[in-house]
Amino acid sequence: MSSHLSELIYEKTTIVLDEVQSVEGWYLALRSLYSEGKLKKCRIWCTGSEARHLLESGERLPGRKGEGITIFARPWSFKEYMDFFYPQEADPFREINFKHVNQHWLENQKIDWEKPWKEYCLSGGFPRIVGEYRKNGQLLDSIWNIYIDWILGSWSKLRTPQRSLSAVAKKLCETLNSRVNFEAIKKGTDIQSANTIRTLLEIQEDHFSIHIVPRFDLQRGIFAPAKQKKIYPIDPFIARVWASVGWNIRRLFEESIPSLNISECAFLTQTYRSMNAPEAAYLYRDSSKSEVDFYFDECAFELKSNGNPTKKQFEILNEAPHYFVAQRKNLPVLAYLIGEGRAS
């Protein structure tokens, strides 16, 4: 295989290896070409119809990520979604920086974006899923299975029983939006060690299906070590995929998935950036046992379906350089302002 590929490479070359998992030793051929310096001006795309088969057929190429810019292919932000499908509604807000407005401005917005926000929370930001939802209003089970296979495929080399993996996925969905430690996730599963839970979730984070949100200490200005984590799927549709794994749903995914409160998950997706991204965190004060949902780019965000933050939460919010309290009616506008657009 390496000799055949070597003949195809000339100056700047892009090679796509489709269904590569069916070719024995494919990763050894790429490693050999890399070691010979043949891939310096070559871009290789390795794809497969089933993620678990692709992972099982090869291994990573540690230290061989290439030189130059590293690209993170993130899901669409709500800003991108609105700019593409609702350009007229989005136009008055397109150039506004969220740091240039305040809570009073946010509360005075009278627009109703509940419909597009609901759509976004169903389809998430994966272009293929967005396209299918916009075209047909639903997804085929075969498409759901692609993303289920991605999550299960990431775990395939650990030889952990699928019932155990499903239990972890279910626990993740049940603790969505809450601070949780690995020991708490272990409860209700047949996995014996919290370290195994850590390994399972770190693998999923490495494969970009979840994001573990750290704690930020406002007073010291540092990310603080904490046993309690906030763990989110990377976008709202992937949260629903995790639910289908957790409840072991095998058909009629759309109708069978239990209801999830994924507004925080969808909001977190807005903090992803193409490059040089500040890391989103949550705020927590040990003395008052109070928490604020997110801290991103020197701004604190508390998400409320209804009502207002508590007095102790306001004490934390007031320590941040900038803050917003987002309720259901104005959450979509705030999410739009935070998200990165294509022009960025």
Phi, psi and omega in degrees: 000319182296321180292322179294315179295322181302324180290337183274343186273121177217116183050229180281115186227140171244126180239129177252122178253098182270146183053040188294338182296342180277353180260115183294131176074022183300321183289332177293323179294318179293321178298319180296316180295322179296315182297330179277357180080014183282344187258011183300324180244024185241138175251126181246127173249120178251117183234157177207152182287337179230119186299320184294324178292324178295317180291321182289335185278344184215203178209167177293161176250078187301137179079008184238043181279352181093177181245155178102214187279134173266127184255129175255112179277091184273163173295162174300142170279166176295329176299314178298319179299311181294316181299328183275314187261337181228058188297324182292318179294325184279337189307317181295343185252358192297325185259008184275129174269132185298338179281351181262005176233172182225184182299319181299316178300315182300316182290340180273356179285127185256005182286155179242103179251026182298320181297305180296327178294320177297319177299315181297321180291340175274314187267340184066203186244019176274118188307321181296318180292316179303314181298317180295318179296316181294328183277315190244348181076004178198174180237143174290151177302327180297326178288317176305318184296332177299316184280328172298317180296326177300313182291311180293326179295327178297333181264000195298328184280351182277347179058034175274135181304144183294331177297326179289320179295319178297321180296321177294316180298318179296317180296322178299317179292322181291334181257010179304137181077004179243154171284135184209150175250172184293328178295320180293323177293327180297324181296135182092357174245171177262014177279133190272340188235135174294333177294327176294319176300315178303313181298315181300317183284325177294325175298316180294325177292320177299329181263013170065029175262340175226165175227123178268114186272125182278173176263139178245134178263107183296321185293322180265347179069034182222160170284124187260136175297138181207138176290327181277125180246159166248122188241122182234141163300157190287343174202167188297324178294320180294331173299320179290327175296318177301323178294321179294327174290317184294323180263010175054047180275127186247346178206162183051050184305314186302319183276337192261343185289131178295156180293136179234143172272098188247019180297320179293320178300315179296323179294317179302323180303333181289343182274352179289144179230156179294320183214155172049048186280130167292146185272131175286144181220177170243160181249136179212137178244121182296321186296322182255355182056039182245149185226145171241137193302309186219150170226120185214127176053049177063028178225136179261145182226126173244123183260127181230128174294315176213167177078190184232162175299157176285170178301319181291325176293321177297327177298320178290315181302320182291344177280340181283149178302330183208148177207158175222145167250116185253120174259174188306320186289328183250002178300315181301320180296316180295319177300320179298315183295327184279326185298152178272129179267172182294327181294337180288000000 
